[in-house]
Amino acid sequence: MLYAVNTCCYLPGHNRRYRVGPMEESPLYHAGTLATRLRAAMGHAGITQQELSRRSGVKQPVISRILAGRQERCSDVVKLAIACGVRPEWLAEGQGPMVDPVPPAVREALAEDYKMRAMADLFATLPEEAKDLVLKAVAATQELVKKAGGS
C-alpha cells in the first residue's frame, strides 16, 4: 500500500521516498528489479526481512542481498511471493499485477462451478442408458459415503 504525501509516497516500514506522478510512472508499478519488487511486496505484507525469512524459509542474508541489489535471481522466489501475498510471476519477472485480482475464495468457488459445468457437459454427451448407469453409480457412492460417516 502506498501513502501519498504531496508529490511523494512512502512504503510502510521504509524511509525511502518515491516521487509519484501518474501510476504508470511510479517505480512500484513497473518494479524493474527484483530488489524493488521484493521491497514493495514486503511493504504490501507489512513485514521485515526477519519475518519474511521466518515465513518463507529463505535465509535472511539471501533476502538482504536481494534487497541490496546484489542478487537479481533467487530459486526461492515462489516461497518469497507466497510469504508476502503477491503473485510469483510478478515478483520473479514483474509480469502482471502485484496481487491476484481474484480472491482465493472466489477462485475456489469458480473452480467448483467449472467442475460442475464440465461434468454436466460430459454427462450430456452420454447415451440415455449410460446416463442411467452414471446416476445409479453416483447414488450408490453417496450412500457409501453416508455410511462411512462422510458428508
C-alpha positions, 0 to 999 in steps of 0.5 A: 500500500502506498501513502501519498504525501504531496508529490511523494509516497512512502512504503510502510516500514521504509524511509525511502521516498518515491516521487509519484506522478501518474501510476504508470510512472511510479517505480512500484508499478513497473518494479524493474528489479527484483530488489524493488519488487521484493521491497514493495511486496514486503511493504504490501505484507507489512513485514521485515526481512526477519519475518519474511525469512521466518515465513518463507524459509529463505535465509535472511542474508539471501533476502538482504542481498536481494534487497541490496541489489546484489542478487537479481535471481533467487530459486526461492522466489515462489516461497518469497511471493507466497510469504508476502501475498503477491503473485510469483510471476510478478515478483520473479519477472514483474509480469502482471499485477502485484496481487491476484485480482481474484480472491482465493475464495472466489477462485475456489468457488469458480473452480467448483462451478467449472467442475460442475459445468464440465461434468454436466457437459460430459454427462450430456454427451452420454447415451440415455442408458449410460446416463442411467448407469452414471446416476445409479453409480453416483447414488450408490457412492453417496450412500457409501459415503453416508455410511462411512460417516462422510458428508 
